[in-house]
Amino acid sequence: MKKVLCIGSVTSDVIVSPMDSVPTPGTLRAVNSITMHVGGCAANAAIDLAKLGVPVTLCCKLGKDSFGNFVYQTVADAGVDVSGIVFDDRASTTVSVVCVSSTGERSFLYDPGSTALFTEGDIPDRLIRESDIVFVAGAMLLSAFDGRPCASVMKKAREYGKYTVMDTAWDFEDVWLPKIVDVLPELDLFMPSVDEAARLTGETEPEKIADRLFALGCRNVIIKLGKDGALICPAGQERRILPTYSSIKPVDTTGAGDSFCAGFLAGLVQEWDYYRSAAFANAVGTHCIMAVGASTGIKSIEETLEFMRTHTISI
């Protein structure tokens, strides 16, 4: 089976639920749960792929601290190849406090930590050579890697004959397109969320967003539309919006976009076309939102396909 290399952002997520507002200073409020999970786009996608049954390696940077040890052990226990993880004693491991509202939506408090210090030099050449798909996840948060260093890695990967993919995260520095414009021509596939893609392109309609991304050099584009599914734009082929399972009420949307990416890459590993891969990705994303945590609800490829056979999509 083909192998995926996930490069990029990793966090230790402290998830608080429900949290619709911050208590007044000096007061205390009880919540239903406070739990700790591994998060970050690259780690989420890597764990999801491993749970689906796809061979996957994670390449990221962690601090030499309790959060870093937790992330490393959790990822390893999930079946991910952790030979690409680098520990840096100068850094604290990236941490997010994830505030989950009573409706399942999320907001974040974020310490950039080790993710911001990840560099091109942290990626051994052998990891690229040994993989079939190279996926950079969490672009915009990789302060020392975004831009030309990332473009250099993806160019090298394409020269090795690898399939290059990138996803983005929310740019808390509000720089946006300049951070990744050099990378886009080196991508075989770019699949941001619609909110992030709107900030990148200045457009708000998914079709116009896709047009702009193609003009910037992307070869193929997918726009994740959240509860509305995804706009699939393979170069030279029909564009389609594939709806998702809207009848399933979300418990926690943490990691939903990352699980869609993992599901889509799993489809590519099976050598499915874009449309079938995206339909499968929607099912993987649905499993994600059915449980608390970014990867808790993810099932195997076979179990996910059975879900697709027994559940209908309302259009």
PLY file of the C-alpha trace (Angstrom):
ply
format ascii 1.0
element vertex 315
property float x
property float y
property float z
element edge 314
property int vertex1
property int vertex2
end_header
0.00 0.00 0.00
1.17 3.55 -0.72
2.64 5.53 2.18
1.84 9.07 3.30
4.28 11.53 4.90
2.53 14.14 7.08
4.64 17.23 7.74
3.67 20.18 9.89
1.79 21.40 12.93
1.31 19.34 16.08
-0.22 20.42 19.39
-1.30 19.10 22.71
-5.00 20.03 22.80
-6.66 20.78 26.13
-10.37 20.54 25.27
-12.91 22.31 27.49
-16.60 21.51 26.93
-19.00 23.19 26.97
-17.60 26.71 27.00
-19.84 29.42 25.57
-18.15 32.28 27.44
-15.31 33.00 29.86
-16.31 33.23 33.55
-16.27 36.67 35.13
-12.84 37.37 36.71
-12.66 35.98 40.23
-15.47 33.46 39.69
-15.58 29.74 38.92
-17.82 27.75 36.60
-18.12 23.98 36.28
-17.91 22.35 32.83
-18.76 18.83 31.72
-15.21 17.82 30.79
-11.62 18.96 30.44
-9.55 16.42 28.51
-6.18 16.33 26.79
-5.66 15.03 23.25
-3.09 15.23 20.51
-4.02 17.90 17.97
-2.57 19.98 15.17
-3.25 19.39 11.50
-0.33 17.06 10.77
-0.77 14.92 13.89
-4.53 14.71 13.45
-4.22 13.61 9.83
-1.46 11.11 10.68
-3.46 9.47 13.47
-6.58 9.40 11.30
-4.68 7.74 8.46
-3.23 5.15 10.83
-6.71 4.38 12.22
-8.01 4.04 8.67
-5.22 1.53 8.01
-2.93 3.65 5.79
0.86 3.52 6.38
1.87 7.00 7.56
4.92 8.81 8.93
4.72 12.03 10.98
7.44 14.68 10.69
7.17 17.53 13.21
8.96 19.24 16.08
8.21 18.82 19.80
9.67 20.30 22.95
11.41 18.19 25.57
8.56 18.53 28.06
5.57 16.61 29.39
3.34 17.81 26.55
5.90 16.61 24.00
6.18 13.20 25.66
2.39 12.90 25.67
2.16 13.75 21.97
4.97 11.36 21.00
3.56 8.41 22.94
-0.01 8.98 21.80
0.97 9.20 18.14
3.18 6.11 18.41
0.43 4.16 20.18
-1.92 5.03 17.29
0.34 3.17 14.88
2.02 6.16 13.26
5.69 5.91 12.24
7.31 8.46 14.57
10.82 8.30 13.09
10.35 11.82 11.67
9.60 13.50 15.01
12.32 15.88 16.21
12.74 16.99 19.85
14.14 20.49 20.50
15.26 21.45 24.01
15.00 25.14 23.07
11.25 24.91 22.52
8.10 24.23 24.48
5.63 21.91 22.77
2.82 23.74 21.01
-0.39 23.81 23.09
-3.97 24.75 22.19
-6.82 25.27 24.60
-9.88 24.26 22.58
-13.12 25.83 23.78
-16.07 23.77 22.52
-19.42 25.57 22.59
-22.73 23.91 23.41
-23.38 23.75 19.63
-20.12 21.89 18.97
-18.25 24.83 17.42
-14.71 25.61 18.50
-12.51 28.57 19.39
-8.84 28.35 20.33
-6.18 29.80 22.62
-2.83 28.98 21.01
0.82 28.92 22.10
2.88 28.53 18.85
5.82 26.86 20.61
7.71 24.13 18.77
5.56 24.24 15.62
6.79 27.76 14.88
10.41 26.52 15.07
10.03 23.61 12.63
12.41 24.03 9.66
13.26 22.49 6.29
16.32 20.94 7.92
14.07 18.89 10.22
12.89 16.78 7.26
15.26 13.90 6.44
15.53 13.30 2.70
14.83 9.59 3.21
11.33 10.33 4.51
10.42 12.00 1.24
11.99 9.22 -0.83
10.20 6.50 1.15
6.75 8.10 0.77
4.29 8.24 -2.11
2.26 11.24 -0.95
3.85 14.24 0.82
1.28 16.23 2.78
2.06 19.54 4.48
-0.66 20.16 7.07
-1.03 23.32 9.11
0.65 25.74 6.73
0.41 29.34 8.03
1.44 28.19 11.53
4.90 26.94 10.49
6.69 30.26 10.90
10.20 29.02 10.04
9.00 26.67 7.28
6.19 28.50 5.47
6.99 30.07 2.10
10.19 29.33 0.23
11.46 26.53 2.53
8.17 24.66 2.08
8.25 25.33 -1.67
11.76 23.86 -1.81
10.63 20.67 -0.06
7.58 20.25 -2.28
9.60 20.91 -5.43
12.06 18.22 -4.36
9.21 15.83 -3.62
7.74 16.33 -7.10
11.18 15.78 -8.64
11.25 12.45 -6.78
7.88 11.61 -8.35
5.84 12.12 -5.17
2.29 13.51 -5.05
2.31 16.82 -3.15
-0.62 18.08 -1.07
-1.11 21.01 1.31
-3.76 22.16 3.77
-3.80 25.38 5.78
-4.63 26.53 9.30
-5.93 29.89 10.48
-3.20 32.54 10.23
-3.20 34.24 13.64
-0.56 36.67 12.31
-3.00 37.78 9.57
-0.42 37.63 6.75
-2.16 34.99 4.61
-1.25 34.65 0.91
2.37 35.89 1.10
3.11 33.01 3.47
2.29 30.32 0.90
2.21 31.90 -2.57
5.60 30.38 -3.46
4.36 26.89 -2.56
1.18 26.76 -4.64
2.86 26.02 -8.02
4.63 23.04 -6.40
1.38 21.39 -5.30
-0.50 18.60 -7.02
-3.45 19.35 -4.72
-4.39 22.24 -2.43
-7.35 21.72 -0.07
-7.97 24.61 2.34
-11.18 25.37 4.21
-13.50 27.90 2.63
-12.89 30.47 5.39
-9.11 30.23 5.06
-9.28 30.18 1.26
-11.41 33.33 1.29
-8.74 35.13 3.31
-6.06 33.85 0.95
-7.79 34.93 -2.25
-10.03 37.84 -1.34
-12.98 35.97 -2.85
-16.00 34.63 -0.96
-17.76 32.35 -3.47
-16.20 28.86 -3.63
-16.11 28.79 -7.46
-14.31 32.13 -7.61
-11.95 31.02 -4.85
-11.05 27.97 -6.94
-10.52 30.11 -10.04
-8.11 32.34 -8.13
-6.18 29.37 -6.72
-5.77 27.86 -10.19
-4.51 31.23 -11.42
-1.92 31.18 -8.62
-0.53 27.87 -9.91
-2.44 25.10 -8.13
-2.89 21.97 -10.25
-6.00 20.66 -8.46
-8.17 22.28 -5.80
-10.61 21.15 -3.12
-12.45 23.71 -0.98
-13.75 22.28 2.29
-17.20 23.72 3.01
-17.77 22.41 6.54
-21.32 21.18 7.06
-22.01 21.75 3.35
-19.41 19.19 2.21
-16.69 20.11 -0.27
-16.19 21.64 -3.71
-14.10 19.24 -5.79
-12.14 20.82 -8.65
-9.91 18.36 -10.54
-8.05 20.18 -13.32
-9.86 19.90 -16.66
-12.78 17.94 -15.17
-16.25 18.73 -13.87
-16.45 20.70 -10.66
-18.83 19.19 -8.10
-20.05 20.08 -4.63
-20.31 16.82 -2.71
-22.64 17.22 0.30
-21.98 15.47 3.57
-24.09 13.71 6.23
-26.00 16.72 7.53
-28.41 14.55 9.56
-25.61 13.67 12.00
-25.53 16.19 14.85
-21.94 17.15 15.77
-20.67 16.34 19.23
-17.33 18.09 18.65
-16.05 19.52 15.35
-12.40 19.53 16.48
-10.25 18.04 13.70
-13.09 17.72 11.19
-11.14 19.37 8.38
-8.07 17.28 9.12
-10.13 14.09 9.06
-11.54 15.08 5.66
-7.97 15.47 4.39
-6.98 12.09 5.84
-10.02 10.46 4.26
-9.26 11.99 0.89
-5.62 10.87 1.01
-6.79 7.39 2.00
-8.90 7.41 -1.15
-5.91 8.38 -3.26
-3.94 5.55 -1.66
-6.71 3.19 -2.83
-6.31 4.78 -6.31
-9.88 6.10 -6.28
-10.73 9.17 -8.34
-11.28 12.59 -6.75
-15.05 12.25 -6.48
-15.05 8.86 -4.77
-12.17 9.94 -2.52
-14.10 13.07 -1.50
-17.29 11.14 -0.78
-15.24 8.84 1.46
-13.57 11.89 3.06
-16.99 13.28 3.97
-17.80 10.00 5.74
-14.50 10.11 7.64
-15.19 13.71 8.63
-18.63 12.69 9.88
-17.09 10.04 12.12
-14.76 12.71 13.49
-17.59 14.97 14.69
-19.43 12.09 16.35
-16.96 11.97 19.29
-14.96 14.40 21.43
-11.39 14.83 20.18
-9.81 15.18 16.78
-9.37 11.45 16.07
-11.45 9.59 18.65
-14.30 8.69 16.30
-12.25 7.59 13.27
-12.87 4.01 12.08
-11.14 1.71 9.60
-11.65 2.01 5.85
-13.93 -1.05 5.89
-16.08 0.29 8.75
-16.33 3.69 7.06
-17.42 2.11 3.79
-20.09 0.15 5.67
-21.33 3.44 7.18
-21.58 4.86 3.67
-23.63 1.86 2.55
-26.09 2.21 5.42
-26.46 6.00 5.65
-27.90 8.36 3.08
-26.96 11.97 2.36
-29.71 14.57 2.34
-29.28 16.92 -0.63
0 1
1 2
2 3
3 4
4 5
5 6
6 7
7 8
8 9
9 10
10 11
11 12
12 13
13 14
14 15
15 16
16 17
17 18
18 19
19 20
20 21
21 22
22 23
23 24
24 25
25 26
26 27
27 28
28 29
29 30
30 31
31 32
32 33
33 34
34 35
35 36
36 37
37 38
38 39
39 40
40 41
41 42
42 43
43 44
44 45
45 46
46 47
47 48
48 49
49 50
50 51
51 52
52 53
53 54
54 55
55 56
56 57
57 58
58 59
59 60
60 61
61 62
62 63
63 64
64 65
65 66
66 67
67 68
68 69
69 70
70 71
71 72
72 73
73 74
74 75
75 76
76 77
77 78
78 79
79 80
80 81
81 82
82 83
83 84
84 85
85 86
86 87
87 88
88 89
89 90
90 91
91 92
92 93
93 94
94 95
95 96
96 97
97 98
98 99
99 100
100 101
101 102
102 103
103 104
104 105
105 106
106 107
107 108
108 109
109 110
110 111
111 112
112 113
113 114
114 115
115 116
116 117
117 118
118 119
119 120
120 121
121 122
122 123
123 124
124 125
125 126
126 127
127 128
128 129
129 130
130 131
131 132
132 133
133 134
134 135
135 136
136 137
137 138
138 139
139 140
140 141
141 142
142 143
143 144
144 145
145 146
146 147
147 148
148 149
149 150
150 151
151 152
152 153
153 154
154 155
155 156
156 157
157 158
158 159
159 160
160 161
161 162
162 163
163 164
164 165
165 166
166 167
167 168
168 169
169 170
170 171
171 172
172 173
173 174
174 175
175 176
176 177
177 178
178 179
179 180
180 181
181 182
182 183
183 184
184 185
185 186
186 187
187 188
188 189
189 190
190 191
191 192
192 193
193 194
194 195
195 196
196 197
197 198
198 199
199 200
200 201
201 202
202 203
203 204
204 205
205 206
206 207
207 208
208 209
209 210
210 211
211 212
212 213
213 214
214 215
215 216
216 217
217 218
218 219
219 220
220 221
221 222
222 223
223 224
224 225
225 226
226 227
227 228
228 229
229 230
230 231
231 232
232 233
233 234
234 235
235 236
236 237
237 238
238 239
239 240
240 241
241 242
242 243
243 244
244 245
245 246
246 247
247 248
248 249
249 250
250 251
251 252
252 253
253 254
254 255
255 256
256 257
257 258
258 259
259 260
260 261
261 262
262 263
263 264
264 265
265 266
266 267
267 268
268 269
269 270
270 271
271 272
272 273
273 274
274 275
275 276
276 277
277 278
278 279
279 280
280 281
281 282
282 283
283 284
284 285
285 286
286 287
287 288
288 289
289 290
290 291
291 292
292 293
293 294
294 295
295 296
296 297
297 298
298 299
299 300
300 301
301 302
302 303
303 304
304 305
305 306
306 307
307 308
308 309
309 310
310 311
311 312
312 313
313 314
